[in-house]
């Protein structure tokens, strides 16, 4: 995966914004993604003044989606 590559891969051009932190088509989470890319070149400041990034995923169902890093649910312990 090209997660930290500074240049966006071509597949991110057709992604859609996911309302939940999962694929909007099949509801698979990011762990089921075939590819991932984090746009670390353009952080945004949230309401709490913390940085957030766009996280892009290409799901195994074929849907590309993205969500803000601040929307990621906590990892299970």
C-alpha positions as CSV (number, residue, x, y, z in Angstrom):
1,X,0.0,0.0,0.0
2,X,1.1,3.5,-0.6
3,X,-0.2,4.9,2.7
4,X,2.4,7.6,3.2
5,X,3.4,8.3,-0.4
6,X,3.3,12.2,-0.8
7,X,1.7,11.9,-4.2
8,X,-1.9,10.8,-4.3
9,X,-2.5,7.6,-6.2
10,X,-4.9,7.8,-9.2
11,X,-7.6,5.7,-7.5
12,X,-8.4,8.5,-5.0
13,X,-9.9,10.7,-7.7
14,X,-13.2,8.8,-7.7
15,X,-13.7,8.4,-4.0
16,X,-16.8,9.6,-2.0
17,X,-17.0,11.1,1.4
18,X,-18.2,8.4,3.9
19,X,-20.5,9.6,6.6
20,X,-19.4,6.8,9.0
21,X,-15.9,5.5,9.1
22,X,-16.7,2.7,6.7
23,X,-17.5,2.0,3.1
24,X,-20.7,3.7,2.1
25,X,-21.6,0.9,-0.3
26,X,-21.0,-2.3,1.8
27,X,-20.2,-0.9,5.3
28,X,-16.8,-2.7,5.4
29,X,-14.3,-1.0,7.7
30,X,-10.8,0.3,6.8
31,X,-9.2,-3.1,7.8
32,X,-11.0,-4.7,4.8
33,X,-9.6,-2.1,2.4
34,X,-7.4,-3.2,-0.5
35,X,-5.5,0.1,-0.5
36,X,-5.2,3.1,1.7
37,X,-3.7,6.6,1.4
38,X,-3.4,9.4,3.9
39,X,-3.3,13.0,2.7
40,X,-0.7,14.2,5.1
41,X,0.4,17.1,3.0
42,X,-2.8,19.1,3.7
43,X,-3.9,18.9,7.4
44,X,-6.9,20.8,8.5
45,X,-7.5,22.2,12.0
46,X,-10.6,21.0,13.6
47,X,-12.8,22.9,16.1
48,X,-10.6,21.7,18.9
49,X,-7.5,23.1,17.1
50,X,-6.1,19.6,16.5
51,X,-4.9,18.5,13.1
52,X,-6.9,16.1,11.0
53,X,-6.2,14.4,7.7
54,X,-8.2,12.9,4.9
55,X,-7.8,9.1,4.9
56,X,-8.6,7.4,1.6
57,X,-9.6,3.7,1.2
58,X,-10.3,1.5,-1.7
59,X,-12.7,-1.2,-0.5
60,X,-12.8,-4.8,-1.6
61,X,-16.2,-4.1,-3.1
62,X,-14.7,-1.6,-5.5
63,X,-16.0,1.6,-3.9
64,X,-13.4,4.3,-3.0
65,X,-14.2,6.3,0.1
66,X,-12.6,8.8,2.4
67,X,-13.2,10.2,5.9
68,X,-11.4,12.5,8.3
69,X,-8.9,11.0,10.7
70,X,-10.7,12.6,13.6
71,X,-13.8,10.5,12.7
72,X,-11.9,7.3,13.2
73,X,-13.4,5.3,16.1
74,X,-11.2,4.3,18.9
75,X,-9.3,1.0,18.4
76,X,-10.6,-2.0,20.4
77,X,-8.4,-2.8,23.4
